[in-house]
Amino acid sequence: MDDKTDRISCRTPTPGKQPTSIPRWKFELLREHILALVPEQPPGIKAADLPGLVRDRLSAADLETLGSVNWHVTTVKLELEVCGEIQRVDAVAPQHLIQCRI
């Protein structure tokens, strides 16, 4: 299931921070769930709630092979921010996320 050569480089908006790479299947699985959960309109969804909400949507088999849900969700979320699929809601604390309008 995990082809070690088929990986996605996940970046972070933090300047100077090096990207990390994860298997494509993990990226695509989590991207799909994140985008299904993150609304298009403010107030958005609390970023801190995202790992638990994604975990609730995953099958037992996915949970068994994924590894750390929190780490992987955060990694994919950051890449989605960098590539402009989701964004942080301005002036809202704690951090909330919405989908970017294309």
C-alpha positions in Angstrom: 0.0 0.0 0.0 2.8 2.4 0.8 5.0 2.9 -2.3 8.0 4.7 -0.8 8.8 6.4 -4.1 5.4 7.9 -4.5 5.5 10.8 -2.0 4.2 14.3 -1.7 6.4 17.2 -0.4 4.5 19.1 2.2 5.6 22.6 2.9 4.9 25.0 5.7 4.2 28.7 5.7 7.0 29.2 8.2 9.9 30.9 6.5 13.1 28.8 6.4 11.3 25.6 7.5 12.2 22.6 5.2 9.3 20.6 3.7 8.6 17.1 4.8 7.5 14.3 2.6 4.7 11.8 3.1 3.3 8.9 1.1 0.9 10.2 -1.6 -2.0 7.9 -0.4 -1.8 9.5 3.1 -1.8 13.0 1.6 -4.7 12.4 -0.7 -6.8 10.6 2.0 -6.3 13.4 4.5 -6.7 16.2 1.9 -10.1 14.8 1.0 -11.3 14.7 4.6 -9.9 18.1 5.5 -11.5 19.8 2.5 -14.8 18.0 3.3 -14.7 19.5 6.8 -13.3 23.0 6.2 -16.2 25.3 5.2 -16.0 28.1 2.6 -17.4 30.8 4.9 -16.2 32.3 8.2 -16.2 31.7 11.0 -14.7 28.5 9.6 -13.5 25.5 11.6 -11.1 25.5 14.6 -7.7 24.3 13.4 -7.3 22.6 16.8 -10.4 20.5 16.2 -9.4 19.3 12.8 -7.3 16.2 13.8 -10.1 14.8 15.9 -12.7 15.4 13.3 -10.6 13.8 10.6 -9.9 10.8 13.0 -13.6 10.3 13.4 -14.0 10.0 9.6 -11.2 7.4 9.1 -11.8 3.7 8.8 -10.1 1.4 11.3 -7.8 0.1 8.6 -6.7 3.7 7.7 -6.1 4.5 11.3 -4.0 1.4 11.7 -1.7 2.2 8.8 -1.6 6.0 9.0 0.5 6.6 12.1 0.1 9.8 14.0 -3.2 11.3 12.9 -2.4 14.7 14.5 1.0 15.0 12.9 -0.2 13.9 9.4 -3.3 16.2 9.5 -1.2 19.1 10.6 1.4 18.4 7.8 -1.3 18.2 5.1 -3.1 21.2 6.5 0.0 23.3 6.3 0.6 22.2 2.7 -3.0 23.1 1.8 -2.4 26.6 3.3 0.8 27.0 1.3 -0.8 25.9 -2.0 -3.8 28.2 -1.4 -6.6 25.6 -0.9 -7.4 26.7 2.7 -6.6 29.8 4.6 -6.6 31.1 8.2 -9.5 33.4 9.1 -8.0 36.9 9.9 -8.4 38.3 13.4 -10.0 35.2 14.8 -8.5 33.4 17.8 -8.1 30.5 18.3 -7.0 29.9 14.7 -9.9 29.0 12.3 -9.7 27.8 8.8 -11.8 28.3 5.6 -11.4 27.1 2.1 -10.0 29.6 -0.4 -12.3 30.7 -3.2 -10.8 30.0 -6.6 
